[in-house]
């Protein structure tokens, strides 16, 4: 999946733990099951927190990468 293939976006750049995950928890409900949410963040703790969030709630982390201090995550909302 290309980085440009997503249905909605959450820009959490400049925010620190726990704000990015709290915002993600709210924003994931705005996309339909099966759709992809792209998350942009600058907090390194998201490399731990976002995969755990997905695992705990059953969402699929389909991509993640870091470039120049910016973290990008692609999350497919679960059906449940």
N, C-alpha and C positions, 0 to 999 in steps of 0.2 A: 504494500500500500504506500503510495506516495504521500509525502508530508502535506500536500495540498488537498488530499482526499479526506475532507471532514465536513460535518453538517453544522457544527456550532463551535464557538471558541470561548475560552475563559482566559483572560489576561490577568495573571496574578503576579506580574513582574513588580519588584520593589516591595513585596509583602513578605513577612516572615512568619514562621511556624507560630501558631497553628492556623493562621489566616488562609493560606492557599488551600488547605484540605477542607476547611470549613466552607469556603466559597465553592469548592468542587462538590461538596456534599449537596449544596443547594442547586448548583447549576446542572448537575447530571440529571436532575428531575425535569429540566426544561427540554431535554431531547427525548425523542421517542425511542423505545426499545429497539436495539439493532443499529441505531445511528451512532456516529462517531463524534466525540467531543475532543477538540484540541485544547490542551492546556499549555500556557506559556508561563514560566516561572524563573526567578533568579535565586531563590533560596535553595542552597545545596541539600537541605534536609528533605526536600521533596523527592530526592532520589530514593529515599527510604520510605517516606510517608505515602506517596501516591501508589507505588506498587502494593503496599500493605492495605491501603484503602480499597483498591480493586480486588485483591484477594479476599478480604473480609466481606465485601458486599457482592461479590460474584461478577463484577464487571471485568471485561477483557482488556488488558493493557496490550495493545497491538503494536505499539511502537514507542520508543523513547530515545532521545539523543541529547547531547549537550554540545553547544558550540559557543565559544567566546563568553562563557559564564551564563548563558541562557539555556534553560532546560525546556524541551518540548516533549509532550506526552500525547499520544493518541489513545483514547479510551472508547471502547465500544460498550454502550449501555446494555446491561443484561436484560433478558426478557422478563425476569421476575421482579 
